[in-house]
Amino acid sequence: MPDFYDVIIAGGSISGLLAAREIASAGLSVAVLEEDAEVGSPEHCGGLVSIGALGSLGVVPSQKAIQSHIKYARILSPSCALEFNSAKQKAIVIDRRMFDKQIAFQAQKLGAEIKIRCSMLSISEKQASVTDASHYILRSSEGTFACNYFIDARGVTSTVQRNREGILQSAQYEVYAPWIEEHTVEVKVDCERYPGFFAWIIPTGSEKGKVGVAGRSINAAKSLVSYMDSKGQKYSVIRKVYAPIWIKGPIENFVTGRTMITGDAAGQTKPTTAGGIYTCGIGGILAGRALVKSVRKSDDGFLRGYQKAWSFMFKGEFDKLLLMRKVVERLDNRAIDSLFSMVTKSEIKDIDSTVDFDFHSTALLKILLGRNRSKIIKTVLGNEMRRLLNV
Protein backbone atom coordinates (compact mmCIF):
# COMPACT_ATOMS: atom_id res chain seq x y z
CA MET A 1 0.00 0.00 0.00
CA PRO A 2 1.28 3.50 -0.81
CA ASP A 3 1.95 5.94 2.01
CA PHE A 4 -1.22 7.96 2.70
CA TYR A 5 -1.55 11.69 3.49
CA ASP A 6 -4.60 13.87 3.78
CA VAL A 7 -2.86 16.34 1.47
CA ILE A 8 0.12 16.21 -0.87
CA ILE A 9 1.68 19.43 -2.11
CA ALA A 10 3.92 19.42 -5.17
CA GLY A 11 6.41 22.28 -4.86
CA GLY A 12 8.36 23.49 -1.85
CA SER A 13 8.48 27.21 -2.55
CA ILE A 14 6.75 29.89 -0.49
CA SER A 15 3.14 29.16 -1.52
CA GLY A 16 3.43 25.40 -1.08
CA LEU A 17 5.19 25.70 2.27
CA LEU A 18 2.69 28.22 3.64
CA ALA A 19 -0.18 25.99 2.53
CA ALA A 20 1.51 23.09 4.32
CA ARG A 21 1.90 25.19 7.46
CA GLU A 22 -1.81 26.03 7.52
CA ILE A 23 -2.87 22.44 6.85
CA ALA A 24 -0.50 20.92 9.41
CA SER A 25 -1.62 23.41 12.06
CA ALA A 26 -5.12 21.90 11.78
CA GLY A 27 -3.80 18.40 12.51
CA LEU A 28 -4.09 17.05 8.97
CA SER A 29 -1.27 14.95 7.51
CA VAL A 30 0.55 16.74 4.70
CA ALA A 31 3.66 16.06 2.63
CA VAL A 32 5.53 18.58 0.48
CA LEU A 33 7.37 17.14 -2.52
CA GLU A 34 10.24 19.36 -3.69
CA GLU A 35 12.04 18.31 -6.85
CA ASP A 36 15.26 20.25 -6.16
CA ALA A 37 17.99 19.27 -3.74
CA GLU A 38 17.37 22.18 -1.37
CA VAL A 39 14.37 24.17 -0.18
CA GLY A 40 14.70 27.73 -1.51
CA SER A 41 17.11 26.81 -4.27
CA PRO A 42 17.69 27.67 -7.06
CA GLU A 43 16.81 31.22 -6.02
CA HIS A 44 14.95 32.70 -9.01
CA CYS A 45 13.38 35.53 -7.02
CA GLY A 46 14.80 39.02 -6.59
CA GLY A 47 13.72 38.91 -2.95
CA LEU A 48 12.03 42.33 -2.76
CA VAL A 49 9.18 42.47 -0.26
CA SER A 50 7.72 44.85 2.30
CA ILE A 51 7.97 44.24 6.02
CA GLY A 52 4.19 44.65 6.19
CA ALA A 53 3.67 41.86 3.67
CA LEU A 54 5.85 39.50 5.68
CA GLY A 55 3.74 40.26 8.73
CA SER A 56 0.64 39.24 6.76
CA LEU A 57 2.36 35.96 5.90
CA GLY A 58 3.12 35.28 9.55
CA VAL A 59 6.88 35.17 9.06
CA VAL A 60 9.48 37.40 10.71
CA PRO A 61 12.70 36.94 8.71
CA SER A 62 15.85 36.30 10.68
CA GLN A 63 18.44 39.08 10.62
CA LYS A 64 20.67 36.83 8.53
CA ALA A 65 17.92 36.51 5.92
CA ILE A 66 17.64 40.30 5.43
CA GLN A 67 20.18 41.35 2.81
CA SER A 68 19.31 45.02 2.38
CA HIS A 69 16.90 47.76 3.46
CA ILE A 70 15.69 49.68 0.40
CA LYS A 71 15.66 53.48 0.73
CA TYR A 72 15.67 54.63 -2.89
CA ALA A 73 14.34 53.54 -6.27
CA ARG A 74 15.68 54.73 -9.61
CA ILE A 75 13.64 54.14 -12.78
CA LEU A 76 15.43 54.85 -16.04
CA SER A 77 14.10 55.26 -19.55
CA PRO A 78 16.60 55.37 -22.45
CA SER A 79 17.24 59.09 -21.85
CA CYS A 80 15.64 60.05 -18.52
CA ALA A 81 15.75 59.09 -14.86
CA LEU A 82 13.18 59.24 -12.07
CA GLU A 83 14.45 59.08 -8.48
CA PHE A 84 12.16 58.06 -5.61
CA ASN A 85 12.65 58.00 -1.85
CA SER A 86 11.07 54.69 -0.90
CA ALA A 87 12.03 54.55 2.78
CA LYS A 88 8.38 54.90 3.89
CA GLN A 89 7.47 51.74 2.01
CA LYS A 90 9.73 49.70 4.32
CA ALA A 91 10.89 47.34 1.60
CA ILE A 92 13.69 44.87 2.20
CA VAL A 93 15.62 42.33 0.19
CA ILE A 94 15.54 38.84 1.64
CA ASP A 95 17.65 35.77 1.01
CA ARG A 96 14.97 33.43 -0.33
CA ARG A 97 17.00 30.33 0.44
CA MET A 98 17.11 31.20 4.13
CA PHE A 99 13.59 32.64 4.20
CA ASP A 100 11.96 29.61 2.59
CA LYS A 101 13.76 27.37 5.05
CA GLN A 102 12.23 29.39 7.90
CA ILE A 103 8.76 28.64 6.54
CA ALA A 104 9.70 25.00 6.00
CA PHE A 105 10.74 24.82 9.65
CA GLN A 106 7.42 26.36 10.74
CA ALA A 107 5.53 23.76 8.70
CA GLN A 108 7.66 20.85 9.92
CA LYS A 109 7.27 21.86 13.58
CA LEU A 110 3.51 21.63 13.09
CA GLY A 111 3.74 18.16 11.59
CA ALA A 112 4.29 18.59 7.84
CA GLU A 113 6.74 16.27 6.09
CA ILE A 114 9.10 17.73 3.49
CA LYS A 115 10.74 15.51 0.91
CA ILE A 116 13.50 16.94 -1.32
CA ARG A 117 14.67 15.52 -4.64
CA CYS A 118 11.20 14.13 -5.00
CA SER A 119 9.63 14.92 -8.36
CA MET A 120 5.98 14.34 -9.10
CA LEU A 121 5.60 12.09 -12.14
CA SER A 122 1.83 11.65 -12.40
CA ILE A 123 -1.39 11.88 -10.45
CA SER A 124 -4.65 10.02 -11.04
CA GLU A 125 -8.00 9.68 -9.32
CA LYS A 126 -8.76 6.38 -7.61
CA GLN A 127 -11.21 4.07 -9.31
CA ALA A 128 -14.66 3.96 -7.70
CA SER A 129 -14.27 0.23 -7.11
CA VAL A 130 -11.28 0.71 -4.80
CA THR A 131 -12.39 0.43 -1.20
CA ASP A 132 -9.93 2.65 0.73
CA ALA A 133 -10.80 6.30 1.36
CA SER A 134 -7.99 8.00 -0.60
CA HIS A 135 -8.96 10.07 -3.61
CA TYR A 136 -5.70 10.34 -5.58
CA ILE A 137 -2.73 8.13 -6.37
CA LEU A 138 0.45 10.12 -6.98
CA ARG A 139 3.58 8.64 -8.54
CA SER A 140 6.87 10.33 -7.73
CA SER A 141 10.57 9.73 -8.19
CA GLU A 142 10.63 8.49 -4.57
CA GLY A 143 7.69 6.11 -4.79
CA THR A 144 3.90 6.11 -4.83
CA PHE A 145 1.66 8.06 -2.44
CA ALA A 146 -2.06 8.31 -1.82
CA CYS A 147 -3.95 11.41 -0.70
CA ASN A 148 -7.40 12.95 -0.48
CA TYR A 149 -6.41 16.42 -1.72
CA PHE A 150 -3.66 17.68 -4.00
CA ILE A 151 -2.11 21.16 -4.19
CA ASP A 152 -0.05 22.11 -7.23
CA ALA A 153 2.58 24.66 -6.18
CA ARG A 154 5.23 23.75 -8.73
CA GLY A 155 5.69 27.28 -10.02
CA VAL A 156 6.01 28.44 -13.61
CA THR A 157 6.90 24.89 -14.69
CA SER A 158 3.29 23.93 -14.13
CA THR A 159 1.93 27.08 -15.79
CA VAL A 160 4.00 26.52 -18.95
CA GLN A 161 2.28 23.18 -19.47
CA ARG A 162 -1.05 24.99 -19.80
CA ASN A 163 -0.13 28.26 -21.54
CA ARG A 164 3.16 29.60 -22.93
CA GLU A 165 1.82 32.98 -24.04
CA GLY A 166 2.44 34.68 -20.70
CA ILE A 167 6.02 33.44 -20.36
CA LEU A 168 9.15 35.58 -20.67
CA GLN A 169 12.71 34.33 -20.40
CA SER A 170 14.87 35.93 -17.74
CA ALA A 171 18.44 35.88 -16.55
CA GLN A 172 19.51 37.00 -13.07
CA TYR A 173 23.12 37.02 -11.91
CA GLU A 174 24.57 37.55 -8.48
CA VAL A 175 27.16 40.25 -9.06
CA TYR A 176 29.91 42.12 -7.26
CA ALA A 177 30.33 45.58 -8.79
CA PRO A 178 31.16 49.15 -7.69
CA TRP A 179 28.06 50.47 -9.52
CA ILE A 180 25.64 48.60 -7.23
CA GLU A 181 24.38 51.02 -4.57
CA GLU A 182 23.61 49.38 -1.25
CA HIS A 183 20.10 50.76 -0.62
CA THR A 184 18.96 51.58 -4.16
CA VAL A 185 16.87 49.50 -6.54
CA GLU A 186 17.37 50.36 -10.21
CA VAL A 187 15.01 49.56 -13.11
CA LYS A 188 15.88 50.26 -16.75
CA VAL A 189 12.97 50.43 -19.21
CA ASP A 190 13.99 50.09 -22.86
CA CYS A 191 11.42 48.75 -25.33
CA GLU A 192 14.06 47.86 -27.89
CA ARG A 193 16.47 46.02 -25.60
CA TYR A 194 13.96 44.49 -23.18
CA PRO A 195 10.57 44.40 -24.96
CA GLY A 196 7.74 43.67 -22.57
CA PHE A 197 9.88 43.95 -19.44
CA PHE A 198 13.04 45.65 -18.13
CA ALA A 199 16.50 45.28 -16.61
CA TRP A 200 16.99 45.53 -12.86
CA ILE A 201 19.48 45.83 -10.01
CA ILE A 202 18.47 44.68 -6.52
CA PRO A 203 21.19 45.32 -3.93
CA THR A 204 22.09 42.67 -1.38
CA GLY A 205 24.80 44.72 0.30
CA SER A 206 27.51 47.23 -0.47
CA GLU A 207 28.66 46.76 -4.09
CA LYS A 208 26.84 43.45 -4.48
CA GLY A 209 23.42 42.47 -5.68
CA LYS A 210 21.12 40.63 -8.09
CA VAL A 211 21.22 41.98 -11.63
CA GLY A 212 18.78 40.72 -14.23
CA VAL A 213 16.88 41.22 -17.46
CA ALA A 214 13.78 39.75 -19.08
CA GLY A 215 11.90 40.40 -22.29
CA ARG A 216 10.09 38.95 -25.28
CA SER A 217 12.16 37.10 -27.87
CA ILE A 218 15.53 38.16 -26.46
CA ASN A 219 18.66 36.27 -25.56
CA ALA A 220 18.47 37.02 -21.84
CA ALA A 221 22.09 36.09 -21.12
CA LYS A 222 23.51 38.31 -23.88
CA SER A 223 21.17 41.16 -22.97
CA LEU A 224 22.23 40.97 -19.33
CA VAL A 225 25.94 41.05 -20.20
CA SER A 226 25.33 44.05 -22.44
CA TYR A 227 23.46 45.83 -19.64
CA MET A 228 26.26 45.23 -17.15
CA ASP A 229 28.92 46.24 -19.67
CA SER A 230 27.08 49.52 -20.23
CA LYS A 231 27.91 50.50 -16.65
CA GLY A 232 31.51 51.10 -17.78
CA GLN A 233 33.17 49.53 -14.74
CA LYS A 234 34.41 46.04 -14.04
CA TYR A 235 32.26 43.49 -12.28
CA SER A 236 32.38 39.85 -11.20
CA VAL A 237 29.55 37.34 -11.64
CA ILE A 238 29.46 34.72 -8.89
CA ARG A 239 26.17 33.00 -9.69
CA LYS A 240 23.90 32.65 -12.72
CA VAL A 241 20.22 31.74 -12.79
CA TYR A 242 18.00 31.39 -15.85
CA ALA A 243 14.27 30.99 -15.40
CA PRO A 244 10.96 31.68 -17.12
CA ILE A 245 8.67 34.27 -15.52
CA TRP A 246 4.90 34.64 -15.81
CA ILE A 247 3.34 38.05 -16.54
CA LYS A 248 -0.20 37.27 -17.75
CA GLY A 249 -2.05 37.33 -14.45
CA PRO A 250 -4.06 34.65 -12.63
CA ILE A 251 -5.30 31.53 -14.37
CA GLU A 252 -9.05 31.03 -14.73
CA ASN A 253 -9.60 28.30 -12.13
CA PHE A 254 -7.60 27.80 -8.94
CA VAL A 255 -9.72 24.78 -7.94
CA THR A 256 -10.82 21.74 -9.93
CA GLY A 257 -12.36 18.90 -7.97
CA ARG A 258 -10.01 18.23 -5.07
CA THR A 259 -7.01 19.78 -6.83
CA MET A 260 -5.93 23.30 -5.89
CA ILE A 261 -3.34 25.42 -7.68
CA THR A 262 -1.39 28.15 -5.93
CA GLY A 263 1.55 30.52 -6.29
CA ASP A 264 3.31 30.96 -9.63
CA ALA A 265 1.43 27.90 -10.92
CA ALA A 266 -1.83 29.84 -10.48
CA GLY A 267 -0.42 32.98 -12.10
CA GLN A 268 -0.37 34.86 -8.80
CA THR A 269 2.77 36.85 -9.69
CA LYS A 270 2.39 40.54 -10.53
CA PRO A 271 1.96 41.16 -14.27
CA THR A 272 4.27 44.19 -14.20
CA THR A 273 7.23 42.87 -12.20
CA ALA A 274 6.64 39.09 -11.87
CA GLY A 275 7.13 39.57 -8.13
CA GLY A 276 5.12 37.25 -5.95
CA ILE A 277 6.40 36.79 -2.41
CA TYR A 278 3.31 38.46 -0.96
CA THR A 279 0.65 37.55 -3.54
CA CYS A 280 1.80 33.94 -3.92
CA GLY A 281 2.36 33.55 -0.20
CA ILE A 282 -1.17 34.71 0.55
CA GLY A 283 -2.34 32.28 -2.14
CA GLY A 284 -0.77 29.40 -0.23
CA ILE A 285 -2.27 30.50 3.08
CA LEU A 286 -5.76 30.92 1.64
CA ALA A 287 -5.58 27.58 -0.16
CA GLY A 288 -4.54 25.83 3.04
CA ARG A 289 -7.27 27.45 5.10
CA ALA A 290 -9.99 26.69 2.53
CA LEU A 291 -8.89 23.05 2.42
CA VAL A 292 -8.99 22.76 6.20
CA LYS A 293 -12.49 24.25 6.27
CA SER A 294 -13.64 21.80 3.60
CA VAL A 295 -12.37 18.84 5.61
CA ARG A 296 -13.92 20.07 8.85
CA LYS A 297 -17.28 20.75 7.19
CA SER A 298 -17.11 17.60 5.03
CA ASP A 299 -17.99 19.78 2.06
CA ASP A 300 -15.58 20.30 -0.87
CA GLY A 301 -17.59 23.32 -1.91
CA PHE A 302 -15.61 25.33 0.63
CA LEU A 303 -12.49 24.84 -1.52
CA ARG A 304 -13.83 27.47 -3.90
CA GLY A 305 -13.64 30.03 -1.12
CA TYR A 306 -9.89 30.11 -1.73
CA GLN A 307 -10.18 31.74 -5.16
CA LYS A 308 -12.89 34.12 -3.95
CA ALA A 309 -10.72 35.27 -1.05
CA TRP A 310 -7.60 35.74 -3.17
CA SER A 311 -9.55 37.61 -5.85
CA PHE A 312 -11.11 39.87 -3.23
CA MET A 313 -7.63 40.92 -2.14
CA PHE A 314 -5.82 41.14 -5.48
CA LYS A 315 -8.07 40.98 -8.56
CA GLY A 316 -8.62 44.74 -8.76
CA GLU A 317 -4.91 45.42 -8.49
CA PHE A 318 -4.01 42.75 -11.04
CA ASP A 319 -6.63 44.02 -13.51
CA LYS A 320 -5.04 47.48 -13.35
CA LEU A 321 -1.54 46.07 -13.72
CA LEU A 322 -2.55 43.97 -16.73
CA LEU A 323 -4.09 46.98 -18.43
CA MET A 324 -1.05 49.12 -17.69
CA ARG A 325 1.13 46.39 -19.17
CA LYS A 326 -0.90 46.73 -22.37
CA VAL A 327 -0.36 50.49 -22.26
CA VAL A 328 3.41 50.31 -21.87
CA GLU A 329 3.81 47.55 -24.46
CA ARG A 330 2.19 49.83 -27.04
CA LEU A 331 4.69 52.66 -26.41
CA ASP A 332 8.08 53.10 -28.07
CA ASN A 333 11.21 54.50 -26.42
CA ARG A 334 10.49 58.01 -27.64
CA ALA A 335 7.05 58.00 -25.99
CA ILE A 336 8.45 56.57 -22.76
CA ASP A 337 11.16 59.24 -22.65
CA SER A 338 8.48 61.87 -23.16
CA LEU A 339 6.38 60.45 -20.32
CA PHE A 340 9.33 60.35 -17.94
CA SER A 341 10.41 63.90 -18.79
CA MET A 342 6.97 65.23 -17.81
CA VAL A 343 6.95 63.80 -14.28
CA THR A 344 7.26 66.71 -11.84
CA LYS A 345 9.07 66.91 -8.53
CA SER A 346 5.77 67.36 -6.71
CA GLU A 347 4.41 64.18 -8.31
CA ILE A 348 7.51 62.27 -7.25
CA LYS A 349 7.10 63.60 -3.71
CA ASP A 350 3.44 62.52 -3.74
CA ILE A 351 4.38 59.01 -4.86
CA ASP A 352 7.11 58.84 -2.20
CA SER A 353 4.61 59.59 0.57
CA THR A 354 1.48 57.73 -0.54
CA VAL A 355 2.33 54.63 -2.56
CA ASP A 356 1.90 51.13 -1.09
CA PHE A 357 4.79 48.87 -2.14
CA ASP A 358 2.51 45.84 -2.33
CA PHE A 359 -0.11 47.61 -4.49
CA HIS A 360 1.98 49.65 -6.88
CA SER A 361 -0.64 50.30 -9.56
CA THR A 362 -1.25 53.67 -7.87
CA ALA A 363 2.32 54.77 -8.55
CA LEU A 364 2.18 53.63 -12.17
CA LEU A 365 -1.12 55.43 -12.71
CA LYS A 366 0.36 58.65 -11.37
CA ILE A 367 3.36 58.35 -13.67
CA LEU A 368 1.22 57.59 -16.72
CA LEU A 369 -1.68 59.93 -16.08
CA GLY A 370 -0.14 63.12 -14.80
CA ARG A 371 -0.68 66.52 -16.40
CA ASN A 372 -0.31 66.36 -20.22
CA ARG A 373 0.95 62.77 -20.15
CA SER A 374 -2.46 61.20 -20.53
CA LYS A 375 -2.78 62.94 -23.91
CA ILE A 376 0.14 60.87 -25.20
CA ILE A 377 -1.40 57.65 -23.90
CA LYS A 378 -4.85 58.47 -25.28
CA THR A 379 -3.37 59.08 -28.70
CA VAL A 380 -1.81 55.62 -28.64
CA LEU A 381 -4.59 53.64 -27.01
CA GLY A 382 -7.94 55.35 -27.50
CA ASN A 383 -10.67 53.28 -25.86
CA GLU A 384 -8.25 51.23 -23.73
CA MET A 385 -7.05 54.44 -22.13
CA ARG A 386 -10.59 55.58 -21.35
CA ARG A 387 -11.20 52.25 -19.68
CA LEU A 388 -8.05 52.70 -17.58
CA LEU A 389 -9.15 56.19 -16.52
CA ASN A 390 -12.43 54.72 -15.27
CA VAL A 391 -10.82 51.98 -13.15
HELIX and SHEET records of a PDB file:
HELIX    1   1 ILE A   14  SER A   25  1                                  12    
HELIX    2   2 ILE A   51  LEU A   57  1                                   7    
HELIX    3   3 GLN A   63  ALA A   65  5                                   3    
HELIX    4   4 ALA A   87  GLN A   89  5                                   3    
HELIX    5   5 ARG A   96  LYS A  109  1                                  14    
HELIX    6   6 VAL A  156  ARG A  162  1                                   7    
HELIX    7   7 ALA A  220  ASP A  229  1                                  10    
HELIX    8   8 GLY A  263  ALA A  266  5                                   4    
HELIX    9   9 ILE A  277  LYS A  297  1                                  21    
HELIX   10  10 ASP A  300  ARG A  304  5                                   5    
HELIX   11  11 GLY A  305  GLU A  329  1                                  25    
HELIX   12  12 ASN A  333  MET A  342  1                                  10    
HELIX   13  13 LYS A  345  THR A  354  1                                  10    
HELIX   14  14 SER A  361  LEU A  368  1                                   8    
HELIX   15  15 ARG A  373  LEU A  381  1                                   9    
HELIX   16  16 ASN A  383  LEU A  389  1                                   7    
SHEET    1   A 6 GLU A 113  ILE A 116  0                                        
SHEET    2   A 6 VAL A  30  GLU A  34  1                                        
SHEET    3   A 6 ASP A   3  ALA A  10  1                                        
SHEET    4   A 6 GLY A 143  ASP A 152  1                                        
SHEET    5   A 6 TYR A 136  SER A 140 -1                                        
SHEET    6   A 6 MET A 120  GLU A 125 -1                                        
SHEET    1   B 6 GLU A 113  ILE A 116  0                                        
SHEET    2   B 6 VAL A  30  GLU A  34  1                                        
SHEET    3   B 6 ASP A   3  ALA A  10  1                                        
SHEET    4   B 6 GLY A 143  ASP A 152  1                                        
SHEET    5   B 6 THR A 259  ILE A 261  1                                        
SHEET    6   B 6 VAL A 255  THR A 256 -1                                        
SHEET    1   C 3 LEU A  48  SER A  50  0                                        
SHEET    2   C 3 ALA A  91  ILE A  94 -1                                        
SHEET    3   C 3 ILE A  66  ILE A  70 -1                                        
SHEET    1   D 7 ALA A  81  ASN A  85  0                                        
SHEET    2   D 7 TYR A  72  LEU A  76 -1                                        
SHEET    3   D 7 THR A 184  LYS A 188  1                                        
SHEET    4   D 7 ALA A 199  GLY A 205 -1                                        
SHEET    5   D 7 LYS A 208  GLY A 215 -1                                        
SHEET    6   D 7 ILE A 167  TYR A 176 -1                                        
SHEET    7   D 7 SER A 236  TRP A 246 -1                                        
END                                                                             
